[in-house]
């Protein structure tokens, strides 16, 4: 049994265990241990575990993340806001605090992502360019080099019109009249594990309230129903704009609060929202495989 220090952060209720992994190239817990740590009764409780690893190439740090089911996504929007705050807190403790605003460049499995800490406590993240081609999602809903916009998908005996966007990780977006009426726990897993999505999928159910205000609910790959999804909010604004249903600068209402998303003319997507430290402590980690 080992004892590991951690900090718990959340971005709009999408909560993560952050670990200072700057001393080694490999995550300090296994995917199995991450599952146990995320358990809300037997562990700390979280939607995922995020590690700050040493720099890769010319970035400042590397981020890796395990979902609460132990799978490893390429990117995590709310998570990278939390990671930026966590890094600032670690640097502060090391006597190397930065003046704000400050931008970090973070290596992820989805490329280099740049979160900027603002003086007002918000974090704006340059999330990079969306991937629109079927092979980038990946999905079989269109030919490899085609966009996946307004395609028909059969789920739970119903036809759904869906659009797909990659923000490094895969998202399927569908429009509904009332997000509150979506039976998320029942249909979410059927989207997630649908045969059209070989890497599984995150699914966003979107209600267009106004062209600059969208309301969403999400069923996340590997984490289920969560209160917010940063990559999902970015993906759904891109998908909604491509369906001519919204502007390119939009407020997205998630169950845990609001994010501001802008799909800039440069084709890059910018996400602004909060990241909050909840508590720090030491956790006992059982040996892997138990
Ligand atoms: O792609 C996946 O497997 C997601 N579950 C990763 C987590 C996404 C997240 N909710 C976000 O904010 O982008 C953390």
Boltz pocket constraint, residues with backbone or C-beta under 6 A from the ligand:
constraints:
  - pocket:
      binder: B
      contacts: [[A, 14], [A, 67], [A, 72], [A, 73], [A, 74], [A, 75], [A, 76], [A, 77], [A, 78], [A, 79], [A, 169], [A, 170], [A, 202], [A, 220], [A, 221], [A, 222], [A, 223], [A, 226], [A, 228], [A, 229], [A, 230], [A, 231], [A, 232]]
      max_distance: 6.0
